[in-house]
Amino acid sequence: MDADNAVRLIGPRGALCIRSEGYDQVSLLPLSPVVTGITLTGFQYPLTDAELTIGQSLGISNRLLDRTGTISISEGHLLVIQSRG
């Protein structure tokens, strides 16, 4: 975490509840070849049981709608980057 970014990792069958705290922009980057079962709630662009592969741009530059949001995955490793918008 620094003045502009907060970075977290979600592993298989993991979930993360994030708070805005000024970091409203959220990007998701797969660290494994495929991340499956991605579900986002509380975001401008929600997802349900989605899949991301390395190199896809689907998870870039989403925004929290409220003060909190939830990210969960089934398989893989997902890097969650919150940035000041």
C-alpha positions as a LaTeX table, in Angstrom:
\begin{tabular}{lrrr}
\hline
Residue & $x$ (\AA) & $y$ (\AA) & $z$ (\AA) \\
\hline
Met1 & 0.00 & 0.00 & 0.00 \\
Asp2 & 1.19 & 3.50 & $-0.76$ \\
Ala3 & $-0.38$ & 6.93 & $-1.17$ \\
Asp4 & $-2.00$ & 6.00 & $-4.51$ \\
Asn5 & $-2.49$ & 2.20 & $-4.56$ \\
Ala6 & $-3.48$ & $-0.76$ & $-2.42$ \\
Val7 & $-2.62$ & $-4.25$ & $-3.73$ \\
Arg8 & $-3.99$ & $-7.60$ & $-2.52$ \\
Leu9 & $-3.96$ & $-11.21$ & $-3.68$ \\
Ile10 & $-6.90$ & $-13.64$ & $-3.71$ \\
Gly11 & $-6.18$ & $-17.36$ & $-3.94$ \\
Pro12 & $-8.35$ & $-20.36$ & $-4.88$ \\
Arg13 & $-11.83$ & $-20.35$ & $-3.31$ \\
Gly14 & $-11.02$ & $-16.96$ & $-1.84$ \\
Ala15 & $-13.05$ & $-13.85$ & $-1.24$ \\
Leu16 & $-12.22$ & $-10.28$ & $-0.39$ \\
Cys17 & $-14.39$ & $-7.47$ & 0.90 \\
Ile18 & $-12.80$ & $-4.16$ & $-0.04$ \\
Arg19 & $-13.54$ & $-0.65$ & 1.18 \\
Ser20 & $-13.22$ & 2.46 & $-0.90$ \\
Glu21 & $-11.25$ & 4.62 & 1.56 \\
Gly22 & $-10.39$ & 6.89 & $-1.38$ \\
Tyr23 & $-9.23$ & 4.00 & $-3.60$ \\
Asp24 & $-12.31$ & 3.82 & $-5.84$ \\
Gln25 & $-10.78$ & 2.43 & $-9.02$ \\
Val26 & $-10.25$ & $-1.34$ & $-8.99$ \\
Ser27 & $-8.35$ & $-3.50$ & $-11.48$ \\
Leu28 & $-8.15$ & $-7.30$ & $-11.49$ \\
Leu29 & $-5.11$ & $-9.03$ & $-12.97$ \\
Pro30 & $-4.86$ & $-12.82$ & $-13.19$ \\
Leu31 & $-1.55$ & $-14.16$ & $-11.89$ \\
Ser32 & $-2.30$ & $-17.73$ & $-12.93$ \\
Pro33 & $-3.01$ & $-18.62$ & $-16.57$ \\
Val34 & $-6.78$ & $-18.74$ & $-15.85$ \\
Val35 & $-8.89$ & $-17.45$ & $-12.95$ \\
Thr36 & $-12.42$ & $-18.87$ & $-12.83$ \\
Gly37 & $-15.62$ & $-18.17$ & $-10.91$ \\
Ile38 & $-14.98$ & $-14.44$ & $-10.55$ \\
Thr39 & $-17.95$ & $-12.70$ & $-8.98$ \\
Leu40 & $-18.05$ & $-8.96$ & $-8.24$ \\
Thr41 & $-20.75$ & $-7.24$ & $-6.22$ \\
Gly42 & $-20.96$ & $-3.52$ & $-5.48$ \\
Phe43 & $-19.09$ & $-2.50$ & $-8.64$ \\
Gln44 & $-20.00$ & $-0.38$ & $-11.66$ \\
Tyr45 & $-19.39$ & $-3.45$ & $-13.83$ \\
Pro46 & $-20.48$ & $-6.52$ & $-11.85$ \\
Leu47 & $-19.45$ & $-10.05$ & $-12.85$ \\
Thr48 & $-21.00$ & $-13.42$ & $-12.09$ \\
Asp49 & $-18.94$ & $-16.60$ & $-12.42$ \\
Ala50 & $-16.64$ & $-14.96$ & $-15.01$ \\
Glu51 & $-13.26$ & $-16.15$ & $-16.25$ \\
Leu52 & $-10.10$ & $-14.09$ & $-16.80$ \\
Thr53 & $-6.95$ & $-15.20$ & $-18.56$ \\
Ile54 & $-3.56$ & $-13.52$ & $-18.56$ \\
Gly55 & $-3.56$ & $-10.66$ & $-21.06$ \\
Gln56 & $-7.31$ & $-9.97$ & $-21.00$ \\
Ser57 & $-8.42$ & $-6.41$ & $-20.29$ \\
Leu58 & $-11.89$ & $-7.28$ & $-18.89$ \\
Gly59 & $-10.80$ & $-6.69$ & $-15.29$ \\
Ile60 & $-9.15$ & $-3.28$ & $-15.80$ \\
Ser61 & $-10.54$ & 0.02 & $-14.43$ \\
Asn62 & $-13.73$ & $-0.96$ & $-12.64$ \\
Arg63 & $-15.20$ & 1.28 & $-9.92$ \\
Leu64 & $-16.81$ & 0.70 & $-6.56$ \\
Leu65 & $-20.42$ & 1.96 & $-6.50$ \\
Asp66 & $-20.60$ & 2.21 & $-2.72$ \\
Arg67 & $-18.10$ & 2.25 & 0.12 \\
Thr68 & $-17.59$ & $-1.54$ & $-0.07$ \\
Gly69 & $-17.51$ & $-4.27$ & $-2.68$ \\
Thr70 & $-16.94$ & $-8.01$ & $-2.72$ \\
Ile71 & $-14.71$ & $-10.08$ & $-4.99$ \\
Ser72 & $-14.74$ & $-13.88$ & $-4.93$ \\
Ile73 & $-13.09$ & $-16.52$ & $-7.13$ \\
Ser74 & $-13.21$ & $-20.30$ & $-7.53$ \\
Glu75 & $-9.81$ & $-21.19$ & $-8.96$ \\
Gly76 & $-6.53$ & $-19.40$ & $-9.68$ \\
His77 & $-4.73$ & $-16.40$ & $-8.22$ \\
Leu78 & $-6.05$ & $-12.89$ & $-8.75$ \\
Leu79 & $-4.22$ & $-9.62$ & $-8.05$ \\
Val80 & $-6.58$ & $-6.85$ & $-6.92$ \\
Ile81 & $-5.26$ & $-3.30$ & $-7.35$ \\
Gln82 & $-7.18$ & $-0.39$ & $-5.86$ \\
Ser83 & $-6.11$ & 3.05 & $-7.06$ \\
Arg84 & $-7.10$ & 6.61 & $-6.36$ \\
Gly85 & $-9.36$ & 7.78 & $-9.17$ \\
\hline
\end{tabular}
